[in-house]
């Protein structure tokens, strides 16, 4: 059964591990992100600093933030990489 054309992908690596830990440690109905992720949003969200959390596989605690609300932006032009 099956097909040779079927391909499955699995996400691996540090970013996936840290994202999973942020999700696992977040309170119900909240979004928790790292400082790095928050910086990539370029001020689109208001966030509350939660302090560093221990993450398995990381030597140092990771700064964590709770996303509070979407602030938005006047233009999406400055969101381009």
C-alpha positions in Angstrom: 0.0 0.0 0.0 1.1 3.6 -0.4 3.0 5.4 -3.1 6.6 6.2 -3.7 5.5 9.8 -4.4 4.4 10.3 -0.8 6.9 12.3 1.3 6.7 13.2 5.0 8.6 16.0 6.6 9.6 16.4 10.2 10.7 19.7 11.7 13.8 19.3 13.8 16.3 21.5 15.5 16.8 24.2 18.2 14.1 26.6 17.0 11.5 23.8 17.1 12.6 22.7 20.5 12.5 26.2 22.0 9.1 26.9 20.3 7.7 23.7 21.8 8.9 24.7 25.3 7.3 28.2 24.9 4.0 26.5 24.0 4.2 24.0 26.9 5.0 26.7 29.5 2.3 29.2 28.3 -0.9 29.6 30.4 -4.1 28.4 28.6 -5.3 30.9 26.0 -2.1 32.8 25.9 0.9 33.1 23.5 4.4 32.9 24.8 7.4 33.8 22.7 11.2 34.3 23.1 12.8 37.7 23.0 14.3 36.7 19.6 10.9 36.0 18.1 9.4 39.2 19.6 12.3 41.2 18.0 11.4 39.7 14.6 7.9 41.1 14.8 9.3 44.6 14.6 6.9 46.1 17.2 3.7 44.6 15.8 2.7 43.2 19.2 2.6 44.5 22.8 4.2 42.0 25.1 4.7 41.5 28.8 8.2 40.4 30.0 7.9 37.1 31.9 11.6 36.7 32.7 14.0 33.9 31.7 12.8 30.3 31.7 14.9 27.1 31.7 14.7 25.2 28.4 16.0 21.6 28.1 19.0 21.5 25.9 19.9 25.2 26.4 22.9 26.2 28.6 21.3 29.5 29.5 17.7 30.5 30.4 15.7 31.9 27.5 13.9 35.3 27.9 10.2 34.8 27.6 7.4 37.2 26.8 3.6 36.9 26.8 2.0 38.5 23.7 -0.8 40.8 25.0 -2.2 42.4 21.9 -1.7 43.2 18.3 -0.6 46.8 17.8 -0.3 46.8 14.0 1.6 49.1 11.6 0.7 51.8 9.1 2.5 49.9 6.3 3.6 46.4 5.6 6.5 47.6 3.4 8.9 47.6 6.4 8.1 43.9 7.1 9.9 42.6 4.1 13.1 40.7 4.9 
